[in-house]
Amino acid sequence: MKKKVYCASPLGFSESGRLYLEKEIKPLFIKAGLVMIDPWSLTDPVMIKNIFKIKDIVKRLQALKEMNSLIAENNINGINECDALFAVLDGSDVDSGTSAEIGYAFALGKKITAYRSDFRHTGDNEGATVNLQVEYFIRKSGGTIVCSLNELIDEFKRIFNA
């Protein structure tokens, strides 16, 4: 049976991010023989779009609260069923949702690996690539942070054969 890997990232928030996820990241999962659990596809996008069309502010806020809980539950279920977690760490700081997903996966004992191509320094000091707690969870789980997509397939092979 193919291994399932949850893809934690902020890439679904923008059109360019979604395109990168579809054209660059997903093909690597397929090439590695893995099933990618994409949190951006776990919740019906039509439902989300329709909620933002609700004119009545009270009804929209209530619907948004319910939607937020549904999205969070769907993501938790995706992490629960995965064999490992992959995280995209690009940005001026690691996305807060991605950080939370890394912490949750670590608490469950999942292997975590990550990708950071962003050359900006965001660590807490010169000894950290990103936030020290996020990096600790990744490395302590048996994973690492790769700097290019070319390294990713080898990293997937390593974490599943370690």
VEXDREN-782120 format. One record per residue (C-alpha): x, y, z; residue in three letters. Coordinates in nm, 2 decimals, m for minus. Layout:
VEXDREN-782120
{site {X,Y,Z},'Ala'}
...
END
This chain:
VEXDREN-782120
{site {0.00,0.00,0.00},'Met'}
{site {0.13,0.35,m0.09},'Lys'}
{site {0.24,0.57,0.20},'Lys'}
{site {0.03,0.88,0.26},'Lys'}
{site {0.19,1.22,0.32},'Val'}
{site {0.00,1.52,0.45},'Tyr'}
{site {0.12,1.84,0.27},'Cys'}
{site {0.12,2.13,0.52},'Ala'}
{site {0.16,2.47,0.35},'Ser'}
{site {0.02,2.81,0.29},'Pro'}
{site {0.02,2.75,m0.09},'Leu'}
{site {m0.36,2.73,m0.12},'Gly'}
{site {m0.41,3.09,m0.02},'Phe'}
{site {m0.30,3.23,m0.35},'Ser'}
{site {m0.34,3.15,m0.72},'Glu'}
{site {0.03,3.14,m0.77},'Ser'}
{site {0.07,2.91,m0.46},'Gly'}
{site {m0.20,2.67,m0.59},'Arg'}
{site {m0.04,2.66,m0.93},'Leu'}
{site {0.30,2.58,m0.77},'Tyr'}
{site {0.14,2.31,m0.56},'Leu'}
{site {m0.03,2.15,m0.86},'Glu'}
{site {0.25,2.18,m1.11},'Lys'}
{site {0.56,2.13,m0.89},'Glu'}
{site {0.49,1.97,m0.56},'Ile'}
{site {0.21,1.71,m0.65},'Lys'}
{site {0.41,1.56,m0.94},'Pro'}
{site {0.70,1.49,m0.70},'Leu'}
{site {0.47,1.29,m0.47},'Phe'}
{site {0.34,1.09,m0.77},'Ile'}
{site {0.70,1.03,m0.89},'Lys'}
{site {0.80,0.91,m0.54},'Ala'}
{site {0.50,0.67,m0.54},'Gly'}
{site {0.32,0.85,m0.25},'Leu'}
{site {m0.03,0.96,m0.19},'Val'}
{site {m0.05,1.33,m0.11},'Met'}
{site {m0.31,1.44,0.14},'Ile'}
{site {m0.38,1.79,0.03},'Asp'}
{site {m0.56,1.99,0.30},'Pro'}
{site {m0.67,2.24,0.04},'Trp'}
{site {m0.89,1.98,m0.12},'Ser'}
{site {m1.04,1.83,0.20},'Leu'}
{site {m1.31,2.10,0.23},'Thr'}
{site {m1.56,2.18,m0.05},'Asp'}
{site {m1.43,2.50,m0.22},'Pro'}
{site {m1.79,2.58,m0.34},'Val'}
{site {m1.91,2.58,0.02},'Met'}
{site {m1.63,2.81,0.12},'Ile'}
{site {m1.70,3.05,m0.17},'Lys'}
{site {m2.08,3.05,m0.10},'Asn'}
{site {m2.02,3.14,0.27},'Ile'}
{site {m1.84,3.46,0.17},'Phe'}
{site {m2.14,3.56,m0.05},'Lys'}
{site {m2.37,3.57,0.25},'Ile'}
{site {m2.49,3.93,0.29},'Lys'}
{site {m2.62,3.91,0.64},'Asp'}
{site {m2.31,3.97,0.87},'Ile'}
{site {m2.45,3.77,1.16},'Val'}
{site {m2.53,3.47,0.94},'Lys'}
{site {m2.20,3.50,0.76},'Arg'}
{site {m2.00,3.51,1.09},'Leu'}
{site {m2.19,3.20,1.22},'Gln'}
{site {m2.13,3.02,0.89},'Ala'}
{site {m1.76,3.12,0.90},'Leu'}
{site {m1.72,2.98,1.25},'Lys'}
{site {m1.88,2.66,1.15},'Glu'}
{site {m1.66,2.64,0.83},'Met'}
{site {m1.34,2.71,1.04},'Asn'}
{site {m1.42,2.42,1.26},'Ser'}
{site {m1.49,2.19,0.97},'Leu'}
{site {m1.16,2.29,0.80},'Ile'}
{site {m0.97,2.23,1.12},'Ala'}
{site {m1.14,1.89,1.17},'Glu'}
{site {m1.07,1.79,0.81},'Asn'}
{site {m0.70,1.88,0.85},'Asn'}
{site {m0.67,1.69,1.18},'Ile'}
{site {m0.83,1.39,1.02},'Asn'}
{site {m0.58,1.42,0.73},'Gly'}
{site {m0.28,1.43,0.97},'Ile'}
{site {m0.42,1.14,1.17},'Asn'}
{site {m0.44,0.92,0.86},'Glu'}
{site {m0.10,1.01,0.71},'Cys'}
{site {0.22,0.82,0.75},'Asp'}
{site {0.43,1.13,0.74},'Ala'}
{site {0.40,1.51,0.71},'Leu'}
{site {0.57,1.73,0.45},'Phe'}
{site {0.58,2.11,0.52},'Ala'}
{site {0.66,2.40,0.30},'Val'}
{site {0.84,2.65,0.51},'Leu'}
{site {0.89,2.94,0.26},'Asp'}
{site {0.80,3.29,0.36},'Gly'}
{site {0.93,3.56,0.58},'Ser'}
{site {0.82,3.34,0.87},'Asp'}
{site {0.68,2.99,0.87},'Val'}
{site {0.30,3.00,0.82},'Asp'}
{site {0.12,2.97,1.16},'Ser'}
{site {m0.11,2.70,1.04},'Gly'}
{site {0.18,2.50,0.89},'Thr'}
{site {0.36,2.54,1.23},'Ser'}
{site {0.05,2.41,1.41},'Ala'}
{site {0.03,2.11,1.18},'Glu'}
{site {0.40,2.03,1.23},'Ile'}
{site {0.35,2.04,1.61},'Gly'}
{site {0.04,1.82,1.59},'Tyr'}
{site {0.21,1.56,1.37},'Ala'}
{site {0.51,1.56,1.60},'Phe'}
{site {0.29,1.49,1.90},'Ala'}
{site {0.14,1.19,1.71},'Leu'}
{site {0.49,1.05,1.64},'Gly'}
{site {0.47,1.12,1.26},'Lys'}
{site {0.79,1.16,1.06},'Lys'}
{site {0.81,1.52,0.93},'Ile'}
{site {1.02,1.65,0.64},'Thr'}
{site {1.02,2.00,0.50},'Ala'}
{site {1.12,2.22,0.21},'Tyr'}
{site {1.25,2.58,0.23},'Arg'}
{site {1.38,2.74,m0.09},'Ser'}
{site {1.34,3.09,0.05},'Asp'}
{site {1.69,3.24,0.11},'Phe'}
{site {1.58,3.49,0.37},'Arg'}
{site {1.71,3.42,0.72},'His'}
{site {1.42,3.36,0.96},'Thr'}
{site {1.57,3.15,1.23},'Gly'}
{site {1.58,3.26,1.59},'Asp'}
{site {1.96,3.28,1.56},'Asn'}
{site {2.24,3.18,1.31},'Glu'}
{site {2.20,2.81,1.42},'Gly'}
{site {1.84,2.78,1.31},'Ala'}
{site {1.70,2.77,0.96},'Thr'}
{site {1.35,2.87,1.08},'Val'}
{site {1.18,2.90,1.41},'Asn'}
{site {1.38,2.68,1.65},'Leu'}
{site {1.08,2.49,1.78},'Gln'}
{site {0.95,2.41,1.43},'Val'}
{site {1.30,2.30,1.32},'Glu'}
{site {1.33,2.09,1.64},'Tyr'}
{site {1.01,1.90,1.57},'Phe'}
{site {1.12,1.83,1.21},'Ile'}
{site {1.46,1.70,1.30},'Arg'}
{site {1.36,1.52,1.62},'Lys'}
{site {1.10,1.33,1.41},'Ser'}
{site {1.37,1.19,1.19},'Gly'}
{site {1.32,1.44,0.91},'Gly'}
{site {1.52,1.73,0.77},'Thr'}
{site {1.48,2.05,0.58},'Ile'}
{site {1.57,2.03,0.21},'Val'}
{site {1.65,2.34,0.01},'Cys'}
{site {1.55,2.22,m0.34},'Ser'}
{site {1.27,2.01,m0.48},'Leu'}
{site {1.54,1.79,m0.64},'Asn'}
{site {1.63,1.67,m0.29},'Glu'}
{site {1.27,1.59,m0.20},'Leu'}
{site {1.23,1.24,m0.36},'Ile'}
{site {1.55,1.12,m0.20},'Asp'}
{site {1.43,1.26,0.14},'Glu'}
{site {1.10,1.08,0.11},'Phe'}
{site {1.29,0.75,0.03},'Lys'}
{site {1.51,0.81,0.33},'Arg'}
{site {1.24,0.87,0.58},'Ile'}
{site {1.03,0.57,0.47},'Phe'}
{site {1.33,0.34,0.47},'Asn'}
{site {1.50,0.47,0.79},'Ala'}
END
